[in-house]
Each structure stands twice: as C-alpha cells, then as structure tokens.
Amino acid sequence: MFRNYLLTAWKVFMRRKLFTAINLLCIVLTLVVLMVVTALLQNTFYPTGVEGKSERYLQMIMVQSSHTDKGGRRSGTLGYKLIEQYLKPLKHAELVSAATFPMSVSVYQQNQVSSLLMRHTDAEYWKILDFTVLQGRLYNADDVAQGRMVAVLNASTARLLFPGQPYLGQKFSAGGQIFTVIGVVKDEMHVNAFSDIWAPVTSQPSTDYKTKLFGGFVAIMMARSPEDLPALRKEIMAVAKTVQYDDPSLFNVTRMWGDSKLALFSRTLLNDQTEDGGAATLLTWIMVLMLLFMALPALNLVNLNIGRILERSSEIGVRKAFGATSRQLVGQLVMENVLLCLIGGAIGLVLAAGVLWWLEGSGLIPYLQVHLNLAVFGYGLLITLVFGVLSGVIPAWKMSRLAPVHALKGNA
C-alpha cells in the first residue's frame, strides 16, 4: 500500500510540474532562510569552540549610576577600577576577566599601514576563552604584571603583517607603540574573542584607566558550574550597592547586571533593566516572527494544493465509489504533501549549507565559522513536517468529504 502511495505521489508530481516547482520553491526558500538564521542565532547565543564555556559565565558591559536625591542618571561602559575592585573578588566566580572593546589602531609594518582591531586584556581572559594556539604562547599573569610589550595575533593578521616570514619574535608598531609577537591564534568571530591583535592591559601608554569606574572595558565572570550562575547574579547585584564614588554628591546608587549572551543582547537592544534583561520577551518575539514567516508560505501552499487536489476530483470520486474511506484519502493526500516537503527540506538543507559556506568565504561577517549541526538539521526537518501537515490536511480533508457523484462531476 505504501509503495503504491509513493508511486502515485511521484506520478502526480510529474504530471503537473509547474505546481510541483512552485511548491518546492516556497518550501526551499522558507527553509533556507529559517535554517541559516537559526544557525547564526545558535552560533551567537549558544556558541561552541572558543566560547564553549559560555554556559558557565556572565558578561557585563554597562553600569548605571544615579542619585537618591537627584533625577540625573548615567549609563556607561565599565571602567577597570570597577572590575578590579568590585568584580574580581566575587566569591561565586572562579575567574573574572577585564578586557577592552576591540579598538581600531594603525599598524605600521614594512612601509605599509593597516587599520586593525586591538584588545587589551588581563591573563584571565585566556583562561576563560578557549583559543586555539597555532604558534608560540599566550601572555600570562607575569607578562601582565610586568607590563611587557608583547602581543598575540590571529592567523589572518600574522599573514598580513609578515607574509612568508616567521611570525614569532617579529616586531610591529601599533598606536605608536612597539610590540613583539609571542603567539598566533586561530581566527575567531565570537563577540568576546573578536579582534586582530591582543596585548596586556598594562601595556597601555597611560595608567589612568586604573582609577576609573567608567571606561571602555567589558567583564567576563566565569562560575565553577552553570548551577552557580543564579548565586553569581545575586552577588553581582549585591556588590553594586557597595560601589563608592569619588564624588558622592553626583552619584550614590549603582545598578549592574551579570548577563548571559542572550540576556546581554536583549538588554542592549530593548534597553531592559529587569533581572533577565528582557531575554524572555526577545525569545517570544523571535518565535512569533518565525511562526509568521512560516505561516505565509504555508497559506500559499494550502491554496496551491487546493487547486492541485481539485484537479484530482475524478480520481477521488472513483476511489470513494470503490470504498475508500475519508481517512485513507486524507492519509494519501497528506503523505504526498509531506513527501514533497521532505524533498524540499533535503534541497533546503543543501542550499542552507551552501549559503553558510558562502558567508564564511565572502568576508561579510569577518572570521565567521558556522555549520549546520544535528540540532539545526532537526529543526529544519520538524519545520518541513509542519509544512507538510499544514498545507496538506485542509484541502485533503475538504476533498475527502465530497460525495462520490459530486467528485466524479468535478464539483468542489
């Protein structure tokens, strides 16, 4: 029986190639967009590789200051003093790192000038993030304590600055300072790992950053286990109440939050000051948009399938006259549509992988490395099956309920 259904479905697809092509196009385009977006979102909010420990750490980039007796409020990025004095002693954190945002610097090498991104970090940064070291080593706590003028480059920058030469021990000028290359790491595009050059925070030309509560720093606080994150969040909010300002007449109240990658994004996007940063709201909106995006082609497929099935009214009438039940007819028609959707899903998976491969090589997103994994494949397969049921069951049920005499006459 199942084999007969498959043969019938194939003949139906080949009989009206235009309907089949339009159905496949709707399915493939929708699935490609959904799978590419899902892969990028998963890579951003639930990364592996260099940020594989992200389920254990919280991030902070903003601090909010106000005064109990005044209406003024200031929101800004973290200063090194705030991280060093208030965040590094956190009891529920195994490691706390302070790193600057990647800043553009002019790098002079071999009579050419390159505009590259540079971060200044402490030694804990390298322990939280799992960089792949290709050559040499990463700078350590002693390098930071001594303020050594050493640097780590990513592979692309090393090739750019020193083509065809050994990388380690080379010197280059960045921002008016001379650095010595001690290590080369694999290119990475994740937010916390994104940069071309890394140098010790103490290699900066001025030490003024050490005295500031506000500045250009981001903090990463890694707990010993994911189960410790709720306690770490509460400790961060408690520590905020102990922050002391140089001039208490300007500010005397501090608010700061430790966020997951998703919560940090939603807090920044939605300007949400709740404890979860509006992450639940953002996820809800993403799900609603995805459902709406699926609903539009699904409705289009329903209309196309109604037209396709109406053409088969005589066939349905004959089958009903010979005793076929509505359930059997619905099962056959839905199976045909599910089969078409699975074919479209397979094509969509191949095209989605091709789109991601193109994105990686195009340079539109620097250092992008993202692949379709089993989870994304499962999402695509599930969406495909939903398409098959939604776009097939309505017209199939309608036609299966027709009286045989009406179906034979082609009356819907």
C-alpha positions, 0 to 999 in steps of 0.5 A, a space after each residue: 500500500 505504501 509503495 503504491 502511495 509513493 508511486 502515485 505521489 511521484 506520478 502526480 508530481 510529474 504530471 503537473 510540474 509547474 505546481 510541483 516547482 512552485 511548491 518546492 520553491 516556497 518550501 526551499 526558500 522558507 527553509 533556507 532562510 529559517 535554517 541559516 538564521 537559526 544557525 547564526 542565532 545558535 552560533 551567537 547565543 549558544 556558541 561552541 569552540 572558543 566560547 564553549 564555556 559560555 554556559 558557565 559565565 556572565 558578561 557585563 558591559 554597562 553600569 548605571 549610576 544615579 542619585 537618591 536625591 537627584 533625577 540625573 542618571 548615567 549609563 556607561 561602559 565599565 571602567 577597570 577600577 570597577 572590575 578590579 575592585 568590585 568584580 574580581 573578588 566575587 566569591 561565586 566566580 572562579 575567574 573574572 576577566 577585564 578586557 577592552 572593546 576591540 579598538 581600531 589602531 594603525 599598524 605600521 609594518 614594512 612601509 605599509 599601514 593597516 587599520 586593525 582591531 586591538 584588545 587589551 586584556 588581563 591573563 584571565 581572559 585566556 583562561 576563560 576563552 578557549 583559543 586555539 594556539 597555532 604558534 608560540 604562547 599566550 601572555 600570562 599573569 607575569 607578562 601582565 604584571 610586568 607590563 611587557 610589550 608583547 602581543 598575540 595575533 590571529 592567523 589572518 593578521 600574522 599573514 598580513 603583517 609578515 607574509 612568508 616570514 616567521 611570525 614569532 619574535 617579529 616586531 610591529 608598531 601599533 598606536 605608536 607603540 612597539 610590540 613583539 609577537 609571542 603567539 598566533 591564534 586561530 581566527 575567531 568571530 565570537 563577540 568576546 574573542 573578536 579582534 586582530 591583535 591582543 596585548 596586556 592591559 598594562 601595556 597601555 601608554 597611560 595608567 589612568 584607566 586604573 582609577 576609573 569606574 567608567 571606561 571602555 572595558 567589558 567583564 567576563 565572570 566565569 562560575 565553577 558550574 552553570 548551577 552557580 550562575 543564579 548565586 553569581 547574579 545575586 552577588 553581582 547585584 549585591 556588590 553594586 550597592 557597595 560601589 563608592 564614588 569619588 564624588 558622592 554628591 553626583 552619584 550614590 546608587 549603582 545598578 549592574 547586571 551579570 548577563 548571559 549572551 542572550 540576556 546581554 543582547 536583549 538588554 542592549 537592544 530593548 534597553 531592559 533593566 529587569 533581572 533577565 534583561 528582557 531575554 524572555 520577551 526577545 525569545 517570544 518575539 523571535 518565535 512569533 516572527 518565525 511562526 509568521 514567516 512560516 505561516 505565509 508560505 504555508 497559506 500559499 501552499 494550502 491554496 496551491 494544493 487546493 487547486 492541485 487536489 481539485 484537479 484530482 476530483 475524478 480520481 477521488 470520486 472513483 476511489 470513494 465509489 470503490 470504498 475508500 474511506 475519508 481517512 485513507 484519502 486524507 492519509 494519501 493526500 497528506 503523505 504526498 504533501 509531506 513527501 514533497 516537503 521532505 524533498 524540499 527540506 533535503 534541497 533546503 538543507 543543501 542550499 542552507 549549507 551552501 549559503 553558510 559556506 558562502 558567508 564564511 568565504 565572502 568576508 561579510 561577517 569577518 572570521 565567521 565559522 558556522 555549520 549546520 549541526 544535528 540540532 539545526 538539521 532537526 529543526 529544519 526537518 520538524 519545520 518541513 513536517 509542519 509544512 507538510 501537515 499544514 498545507 496538506 490536511 485542509 484541502 485533503 480533508 475538504 476533498 475527502 468529504 465530497 460525495 462520490 457523484 459530486 467528485 466524479 462531476 468535478 464539483 468542489 
